[in-house]
Amino acid sequence: MIKPWVLDSGPLGRLAHPNPNEKVSLWLSAELERGIPIVIPEIIDYEVRRSLLLEGLTRSLARLDQLKAGLIYLPLTTAVMLKASQLWAEARKRGFVTSDPHALDIDVILAAQTLQIDGRVATENVRHLSQLVDAVRWRTAHT
């Protein structure tokens, strides 16, 4: 079975630029041509979108909406949030800290969404995410 790619904020942010980074665009096109599902998790849409809104980057927001309409969008669910809280607590017990104890930890929510669909994360943040799920630098990620 082919595992879908779940986009982290690094590659999604690069793709949302009105003139997307050529390398990430080529990677995305190649994976889609291979028939690999590409997923935008809601928590990452939130992370990228809030930054674009803060900076007033309307063209990037429009591009993000286009990507959301053209790729697979994975909404948050109660089950995902329950799994995220479990992952967070287990990581803390192992001494693995990804954020301030009082912060909303996007990495564990992303991991829970990825586990929900048995996917793998295309990211620039392999060190943290690989402690939780299958995570690969998007620049070297191939099926």
N, CA, C and O of each residue as an XYZ file, in Angstrom:
572
protein
N       0.832     -1.185      0.000
C       0.000      0.000      0.000
C       0.883      1.259      0.000
O       1.874      1.334      0.726
N       0.517      2.211     -0.801
C       1.247      3.473     -0.891
C       0.813      4.379      0.250
O      -0.375      4.648      0.432
N       1.793      4.845      1.016
C       1.488      5.756      2.116
C       1.387      7.177      1.585
O       2.236      7.607      0.805
N       0.367      7.905      1.993
C       0.254      9.304      1.568
C       1.317     10.174      2.231
O       1.798      9.879      3.325
N       1.664     11.246      1.542
C       2.507     12.282      2.134
C       1.605     13.272      2.856
O       0.604     13.733      2.308
N       1.963     13.587      4.069
C       1.263     14.586      4.865
C       2.202     15.791      4.943
O       3.320     15.681      5.446
N       1.747     16.930      4.449
C       2.610     18.105      4.383
C       2.741     18.801      5.733
O       1.749     19.044      6.420
N       3.964     19.112      6.094
C       4.236     19.951      7.254
C       4.251     21.404      6.779
O       4.127     21.672      5.584
N       4.400     22.328      7.706
C       4.312     23.751      7.372
C       5.427     24.245      6.457
O       5.204     25.178      5.685
N       6.615     23.655      6.514
C       7.707     24.092      5.648
C       7.364     23.949      4.176
O       7.333     24.942      3.449
N       7.105     22.723      3.725
C       6.764     22.576      2.312
C       5.440     23.240      1.934
O       5.324     23.784      0.836
N       4.438     23.208      2.820
C       3.161     23.845      2.482
C       3.338     25.351      2.352
O       2.775     25.961      1.444
N       4.105     25.953      3.237
C       4.353     27.386      3.154
C       5.079     27.754      1.869
O       4.776     28.775      1.252
N       6.028     26.931      1.465
C       6.742     27.180      0.206
C       5.802     27.057     -0.990
O       5.904     27.826     -1.946
N       4.896     26.097     -0.934
C       3.932     25.911     -2.027
C       2.893     27.017     -2.074
O       2.375     27.341     -3.143
N       2.585     27.598     -0.925
C       1.554     28.641     -0.869
C       2.053     29.982     -1.398
O       1.252     30.881     -1.657
N       3.338     30.123     -1.556
C       3.883     31.374     -2.097
C       3.326     31.566     -3.510
O       3.203     30.591     -4.252
N       2.986     32.804     -3.902
C       2.438     33.030     -5.251
C       3.357     32.523     -6.365
O       2.889     32.105     -7.424
N       4.669     32.565     -6.114
C       5.650     31.970     -7.029
C       6.347     30.862     -6.251
O       7.433     31.070     -5.708
N       5.721     29.672     -6.193
C       6.226     28.610     -5.323
C       7.673     28.232     -5.624
O       8.133     28.310     -6.763
N       8.362     27.826     -4.587
C       9.710     27.308     -4.706
C       9.726     26.204     -5.762
O       8.934     25.264     -5.696
N      10.626     26.322     -6.729
C      10.650     25.377     -7.849
C      10.915     23.944     -7.391
O      10.302     23.004     -7.897
N      11.827     23.779     -6.437
C      12.165     22.424     -5.985
C      10.969     21.729     -5.343
O      10.698     20.563     -5.632
N      10.253     22.439     -4.473
C       9.112     21.807     -3.810
C       7.969     21.599     -4.806
O       7.223     20.626     -4.697
N       7.828     22.510     -5.779
C       6.795     22.328     -6.810
C       7.086     21.103     -7.664
O       6.178     20.335     -7.984
N       8.349     20.918     -8.032
C       8.727     19.735     -8.819
C       8.525     18.460     -8.008
O       8.053     17.451     -8.532
N       8.887     18.510     -6.721
C       8.684     17.347     -5.861
C       7.198     16.990     -5.794
O       6.825     15.828     -5.951
N       6.357     17.995     -5.562
C       4.918     17.767     -5.476
C       4.383     17.175     -6.777
O       3.638     16.195     -6.753
N       4.753     17.756     -7.893
C       4.288     17.262     -9.199
C       4.719     15.819     -9.433
O       3.931     14.999     -9.904
N       5.971     15.512     -9.102
C       6.481     14.150     -9.300
C       5.719     13.141     -8.445
O       5.374     12.055     -8.912
N       5.462     13.500     -7.207
C       4.737     12.577     -6.322
C       3.295     12.389     -6.786
O       2.770     11.276     -6.743
N       2.659     13.457     -7.224
C       1.282     13.343     -7.744
C       1.257     12.492     -9.010
O       0.346     11.684     -9.190
N       2.248     12.662     -9.892
C       2.324     11.840    -11.106
C       2.499     10.365    -10.778
O       2.019      9.501    -11.512
N       3.186     10.076     -9.674
C       3.369      8.685     -9.243
C       2.091      8.126     -8.598
O       2.016      6.940     -8.278
N       1.106      8.985     -8.416
C      -0.143      8.545     -7.795
C      -0.110      8.556     -6.279
O      -0.937      7.913     -5.631
N       0.834      9.278     -5.714
C       0.943      9.352     -4.260
C      -0.026     10.414     -3.746
O       0.035     11.562     -4.185
N      -0.907     10.056     -2.836
C      -1.805     11.063     -2.257
C      -1.009     12.087     -1.446
O      -0.098     11.733     -0.697
N      -1.368     13.348     -1.608
C      -0.740     14.442     -0.859
C      -1.819     15.069      0.020
O      -2.877     15.471     -0.464
N      -1.534     15.145      1.311
C      -2.534     15.548      2.299
C      -2.118     16.855      2.979
O      -0.965     17.034      3.374
N      -3.081     17.752      3.101
C      -2.907     18.957      3.905
C      -3.708     18.757      5.188
O      -4.938     18.786      5.156
N      -3.025     18.554      6.318
C      -3.751     18.403      7.576
C      -4.238     19.766      8.075
O      -3.559     20.780      7.909
N      -5.391     19.773      8.670
C      -5.987     21.029      9.133
C      -5.070     21.797     10.075
O      -5.017     23.025     10.012
N      -4.343     21.096     10.953
C      -3.482     21.792     11.902
C      -2.359     22.534     11.179
O      -1.910     23.579     11.650
N      -1.904     22.013     10.049
C      -0.838     22.686      9.294
C      -1.424     23.819      8.458
O      -0.781     24.856      8.295
N      -2.624     23.641      7.929
C      -3.309     24.750      7.270
C      -3.417     25.919      8.249
O      -3.160     27.066      7.885
N      -3.793     25.627      9.475
C      -3.901     26.645     10.530
C      -2.557     27.334     10.766
O      -2.486     28.561     10.837
N      -1.494     26.539     10.885
C      -0.179     27.097     11.190
C       0.318     28.021     10.071
O       0.844     29.101     10.341
N       0.151     27.596      8.829
C       0.585     28.409      7.689
C      -0.340     29.614      7.518
O       0.120     30.739      7.322
N      -1.652     29.362      7.593
C      -2.637     30.427      7.365
C      -2.500     31.569      8.369
O      -2.603     32.733      7.982
N      -2.274     31.271      9.634
C      -2.181     32.334     10.637
C      -1.018     33.273     10.333
O      -1.124     34.484     10.527
N       0.089     32.711      9.858
C       1.239     33.553      9.501
C       0.934     34.426      8.291
O       1.299     35.602      8.256
N       0.265     33.846      7.302
C      -0.083     34.612      6.102
C      -1.060     35.736      6.437
O      -0.947     36.840      5.905
N      -2.014     35.456      7.316
C      -2.968     36.476      7.741
C      -2.273     37.596      8.514
O      -2.563     38.776      8.312
N      -1.371     37.221      9.384
C      -0.641     38.210     10.179
C       0.132     39.165      9.277
O       0.180     40.369      9.530
N       0.733     38.621      8.229
C       1.541     39.436      7.313
C       0.722     40.080      6.197
O       1.253     40.870      5.417
N      -0.568     39.747      6.116
C      -1.429     40.323      5.082
C      -1.096     39.835      3.682
O      -1.255     40.582      2.717
N      -0.642     38.604      3.554
C      -0.215     38.044      2.272
C      -1.409     37.413      1.540
O      -1.567     36.192      1.517
N      -2.227     38.257      0.954
C      -3.477     37.801      0.343
C      -3.261     36.872     -0.845
O      -4.035     35.933     -1.033
N      -2.234     37.107     -1.646
C      -1.968     36.213     -2.785
C      -1.565     34.820     -2.297
O      -1.955     33.813     -2.887
N      -0.789     34.771     -1.227
C      -0.400     33.477     -0.658
C      -1.606     32.770     -0.044
O      -1.720     31.547     -0.129
N      -2.504     33.537      0.576
C      -3.735     32.946      1.122
C      -4.584     32.343      0.010
O      -5.142     31.257      0.169
N      -4.680     33.046     -1.113
C      -5.439     32.516     -2.252
C      -4.788     31.243     -2.775
O      -5.480     30.283     -3.113
N      -3.466     31.233     -2.843
C      -2.742     30.040     -3.306
C      -2.958     28.883     -2.326
O      -3.149     27.742     -2.747
N      -2.930     29.170     -1.032
C      -3.180     28.136     -0.023
C      -4.579     27.546     -0.207
O      -4.761     26.333     -0.107
N      -5.552     28.394     -0.472
C      -6.912     27.904     -0.719
C      -6.982     27.037     -1.975
O      -7.718     26.051     -2.004
N      -6.220     27.397     -3.014
C      -6.164     26.574     -4.226
C      -5.580     25.204     -3.919
O      -6.106     24.184     -4.366
N      -4.504     25.180     -3.163
C      -3.875     23.909     -2.792
C      -4.844     23.052     -1.987
O      -4.961     21.846     -2.204
N      -5.528     23.694     -1.063
C      -6.494     22.995     -0.206
C      -7.609     22.361     -1.038
O      -8.079     21.268     -0.725
N      -8.028     23.054     -2.098
C      -9.090     22.540     -2.960
C      -8.583     21.434     -3.883
O      -9.350     20.555     -4.276
N      -7.290     21.472     -4.233
C      -6.758     20.517     -5.197
C      -6.115     19.283     -4.605
O      -5.964     18.273     -5.292
N      -5.734     19.347     -3.344
C      -5.119     18.202     -2.674
C      -6.123     17.622     -1.677
O      -7.269     18.067     -1.619
N      -5.705     16.659     -0.915
C      -6.589     16.052      0.084
C      -6.490     16.866      1.370
O      -5.395     17.084      1.889
N      -7.627     17.311      1.879
C      -7.671     18.086      3.113
C      -8.135     17.170      4.234
O      -9.156     16.493      4.111
N      -7.383     17.152      5.323
C      -7.683     16.265      6.444
C      -8.094     17.088      7.662
O      -7.243     17.662      8.341
N      -9.414     17.146      7.944
C      -9.879     17.950      9.083
C      -9.517     17.317     10.424
O      -9.306     16.109     10.530
N      -9.454     18.161     11.428
C      -9.247     17.679     12.795
C     -10.512     17.001     13.301
O     -11.625     17.377     12.934
N     -10.327     16.013     14.134
C     -11.451     15.313     14.760
C     -11.155     15.157     16.254
O     -10.029     15.360     16.707
N     -12.169     14.801     16.986
C     -11.973     14.528     18.414
C     -11.002     13.377     18.601
O     -10.145     13.435     19.482
N     -11.117     12.331     17.789
C     -10.211     11.186     17.908
C      -8.754     11.602     17.709
O      -7.865     11.113     18.406
N      -8.513     12.502     16.764
C      -7.150     12.979     16.526
C      -6.640     13.752     17.733
O      -5.492     13.574     18.142
N      -7.466     14.596     18.298
C      -7.030     15.380     19.450
C      -6.776     14.486     20.672
O      -5.865     14.750     21.457
N      -7.572     13.443     20.827
C      -7.326     12.491     21.917
C      -5.998     11.767     21.714
O      -5.235     11.578     22.661
N      -5.728     11.367     20.479
C      -4.455     10.704     20.163
C      -3.295     11.662     20.371
O      -2.247     11.259     20.875
N      -3.464     12.932     19.989
C      -2.408     13.929     20.170
C      -2.067     14.104     21.644
O      -0.894     14.209     22.002
N      -3.078     14.135     22.494
C      -2.803     14.295     23.927
C      -2.060     13.079     24.473
O      -1.191     13.212     25.335
N      -2.401     11.896     23.970
C      -1.701     10.679     24.378
C      -0.239     10.729     23.914
O       0.669     10.425     24.688
N      -0.013     11.109     22.656
C       1.359     11.217     22.132
C       2.172     12.230     22.938
O       3.336     11.984     23.255
N       1.560     13.364     23.268
C       2.239     14.403     24.023
C       2.684     13.871     25.383
O       3.833     14.054     25.785
N       1.759     13.206     26.091
C       2.072     12.682     27.422
C       3.143     11.588     27.351
O       4.056     11.560     28.176
N       3.033     10.697     26.374
C       4.032      9.627     26.228
C       5.411     10.209     25.918
O       6.417      9.744     26.455
N       5.459     11.213     25.062
C       6.739     11.843     24.723
C       7.350     12.499     25.953
O       8.551     12.372     26.191
N       6.544     13.191     26.727
C       7.035     13.842     27.949
C       7.571     12.825     28.947
O       8.594     13.057     29.590
N       6.884     11.711     29.072
C       7.338     10.665     30.000
C       8.686     10.097     29.570
O       9.476      9.675     30.414
N       8.955     10.081     28.266
C      10.241      9.602     27.745
C      11.313     10.691     27.791
O      12.469     10.441     27.448
N      10.933     11.898     28.214
C      11.875     12.996     28.279
C      12.015     13.752     26.970
O      12.916     14.578     26.823
N      11.136     13.482     26.021
C      11.171     14.156     24.725
C      10.211     15.338     24.762
O       8.996     15.158     24.852
N      10.758     16.543     24.692
C       9.967     17.762     24.805
C      10.001     18.488     23.466
O      11.075     18.805     22.955
N       8.820     18.752     22.897
C       8.752     19.448     21.616
C       8.314     20.895     21.756
O       8.454     21.678     20.816
N       7.784     21.259     22.920
C       7.324     22.640     23.118
C       7.160     22.912     24.609
O       7.312     22.019     25.443
N       6.845     24.163     24.921
C       6.541     24.556     26.288
C       5.366     23.720     26.794
O       4.448     23.435     26.025
N       5.372     23.320     28.073
C       4.294     22.471     28.587
C       2.893     23.061     28.451
O       1.909     22.322     28.456
N       2.793     24.386     28.331
C       1.485     25.028     28.243
C       1.114     25.437     26.811
O       0.043     25.996     26.576
N       1.992     25.159     25.877
C       1.747     25.544     24.480
C       0.919     24.475     23.764
O       0.965     23.291     24.098
N       0.175     24.926     22.787
C      -0.496     23.993     21.892
C       0.599     23.397     21.024
O       1.241     24.125     20.266
N       0.829     22.103     21.113
C       1.944     21.453     20.428
C       1.496     20.964     19.054
O       0.911     19.889     18.926
N       1.774     21.761     18.040
C       1.336     21.434     16.685
C       1.969     20.145     16.202
O       1.328     19.385     15.476
N       3.215     19.875     16.585
C       3.884     18.651     16.123
C       3.136     17.383     16.535
O       3.002     16.459     15.732
N       2.648     17.327     17.777
C       1.944     16.107     18.191
C       0.573     16.011     17.525
O       0.085     14.909     17.274
N      -0.047     17.147     17.239
C      -1.326     17.113     16.523
C      -1.098     16.663     15.086
O      -1.870     15.870     14.548
N      -0.037     17.171     14.468
C       0.331     16.704     13.126
C       0.622     15.205     13.143
O       0.182     14.481     12.250
N       1.341     14.744     14.127
C       1.650     13.311     14.236
C       0.372     12.490     14.371
O       0.236     11.443     13.739
N      -0.555     12.955     15.183
C      -1.813     12.225     15.360
C      -2.605     12.184     14.063
O      -3.202     11.159     13.732
N      -2.616     13.297     13.322
C      -3.324     13.295     12.032
C      -2.642     12.341     11.054
O      -3.314     11.662     10.278
N      -1.331     12.288     11.088
C      -0.574     11.398     10.199
C      -0.854      9.937     10.542
O      -1.060      9.115      9.649
N      -0.861      9.619     11.820
C      -1.159      8.241     12.246
C      -2.582      7.840     11.869
O      -2.845      6.678     11.559
N      -3.491      8.800     11.898
C      -4.897      8.533     11.566
C      -5.032      7.909     10.176
O      -5.900      7.065      9.952
N      -4.168      8.329      9.243
C      -4.278      7.835      7.862
C      -3.099      6.950      7.468
O      -2.927      6.635      6.290
N      -2.288      6.548      8.443
C      -1.099      5.738      8.188
C      -0.231      6.381      7.108
O       0.150      5.742      6.127
N       0.069      7.660      7.315
C       0.863      8.405      6.353
C       2.276      8.623      6.834
O       2.719      8.034      7.820
N       2.975      9.482      6.117
C       4.329      9.895      6.479
C       4.427     11.385      6.211
O       3.805     11.905      5.285
N       5.206     12.059      7.022
C       5.269     13.513      6.952
C       6.411     13.955      6.042
O       7.545     13.499      6.188
N       6.104     14.843      5.108
C       7.107     15.536      4.309
C       7.386     16.840      5.034
O       6.491     17.673      5.175
N       8.614     17.027      5.495
C       8.915     18.103      6.434
C      10.312     18.658      6.248
O      11.104     18.147      5.456
N      10.598     19.705      6.987
C      11.952     20.222      7.164
C      12.370     20.030      8.615
O      13.449     20.466      9.015
N      11.518     19.380      9.406
C      11.686     19.217     10.847
C      11.736     17.730     11.208
O      10.952     17.259     12.033
N      12.648     17.007     10.595
C      12.714     15.558     10.799
C      13.054     15.201     12.240
O      12.503     14.250     12.794
N      13.953     15.954     12.842
C      14.441     15.602     14.188
C      13.313     15.457     15.199
O      13.268     14.467     15.930
N      12.403     16.421     15.257
C      11.302     16.332     16.218
C      10.243     15.335     15.774
O       9.818     14.483     16.555
N       9.821     15.439     14.532
C       8.694     14.617     14.082
C       9.022     13.129     14.005
O       8.147     12.293     14.229
N      10.270     12.789     13.693
C      10.621     11.369     13.576
C      10.553     10.642     14.916
O      10.564      9.412     14.956
N      10.483     11.396     16.012
C      10.282     10.783     17.327
C       8.840     10.299     17.493
O       8.542      9.499     18.380
N       7.954     10.794     16.630
C       6.530     10.513     16.766
C       5.957      9.701     15.607
O       5.095      8.845     15.809
N       6.438      9.971     14.392
C       5.907      9.316     13.181
C       7.015      9.183     12.145
O       8.129      9.667     12.345
N       6.697      8.520     11.037
C       7.598      8.441      9.897
C       7.683      9.832      9.280
O       6.701     10.327      8.726
N       8.845     10.463      9.373
C       9.032     11.818      8.866
C      10.286     11.854      7.996
O      11.335     11.324      8.363
N      10.150     12.498      6.825
C      11.240     12.536      5.855
C      11.387     13.968      5.346
O      10.389     14.658      5.139
N      12.618     14.412      5.144
C      12.831     15.721      4.510
C      12.216     15.677      3.117
O      12.534     14.790      2.326
N      11.353     16.615      2.818
C      10.654     16.602      1.538
C      11.632     16.609      0.370
O      11.318     16.055     -0.683
N      12.812     17.221      0.521
C      13.784     17.285     -0.582
C      14.331     15.933     -0.964
O      14.779     15.741     -2.094
N      14.301     14.979     -0.028
C      14.815     13.639     -0.306
C      13.709     12.598     -0.308
O      13.975     11.405     -0.451
N      12.477     13.042     -0.151
C      11.340     12.130     -0.014
C      10.886     11.608     -1.357
O      10.496     12.376     -2.237
N      10.938     10.313     -1.508
C      10.424      9.636     -2.706
C       9.804      8.326     -2.268
O      10.103      7.803     -1.194
N       8.947      7.813     -3.109
C       8.316      6.539     -2.793
C       9.237      5.389     -3.076
O       8.865      4.234     -2.867
